[in-house]
Amino acid sequence: MTVRPILPDELEKVAYVRATGYGGSEAESLASLQDNPRYNFSNIIVAEYQGEVVGTVAVFPAQMWLSGVPISIGAVTGVAVLPQFSEKG
């Protein structure tokens, strides 16, 4: 298993993984990925197994306050994995 940033030609693969994981259509998932106000292409990470995208997550920059001090964090969203790869560690 390799975890890495998305490649430019993999957006449709990520849409497939999300549609499979969450339900809904690939077209809806792709539209959401292309026009999301919270994050963009550069924030998407994929899990790849034997050349196939099997999982995905988006980590976008955010800020939180801890004891009155602003801290930069990575907010996690859009975690999805193909069913045959879930619960594999």
N, C-alpha and C positions, 0 to 999 in steps of 0.2 A: 504494500500500500504506500502510495506517495501522496503527500499533502503539499500543495503548491498553489501559487496564484493562477487564476484563470488565464487561458490563452485567448487571443482575439477571436478565434473561430469557434469557441466553445459555449457561447451564450445559449444557443439552441439546446445543447446537451444539458446545461444547467436547468433550463426551462423544463426539459423532459423529467429530470430528477425531481424537481419541485412539484410538477404536476402529478407525478406518480406518488410522491410522498404526502402531499396535501390534498390531492383530488383536484378536480377542475381540469381545464384544458391546457395544453401546451401553449396555445396562442395567448391565453390570458396570462400565463406565467411569464412568457416572453415579453409581453407588453409591460407587465409590472417591472421586470428587470430593466427594461430600456428606459422607463420613465418614472423611476423611483426618486422622490424628493429627499430621502434620507441617505442614500448611498449611490455609488456608481460602479461601473465596471471594475475599477481599480480596487474596490473593497471586497471583491468576491474571491473566495478560496475554494479549491476543489480537492476531493480525494479521488485518486485514480488507482485502478487496479488492472493490471495487464493491458494498459492502454485505453481503458474505458473509464469515463467519469461516472463514479458510483455514489458520490456524496458532494454536498456543497454547504457553504456557510458564508455569510457576509459579516465582516467586522468593520464597522464604520467609526470614525473619530467622534467622540462625545466628551462632555465635561461633567464632572460631578463635584459636589462640595463635601469635604471631609473635615470636620472640626473647623469650619469657616475658611478653609483653604481650597481653592479650585485645583482639581486634579484632572489631567487628561487621561482618558480611558478609551478602550475599544469596546463598543457596544455590539453584542452578538445578535444576529437575526437571521432568519431564513435557513435554519438548519434542516437539511433533508438528506435522506439516504435511500437508495433503492432497497426495497423490502428484503431481497435475498442477501443483502450485506448488513442488515441491522443486527444489533446485539452480537457483533463479532469482535468487539473491543477496539 
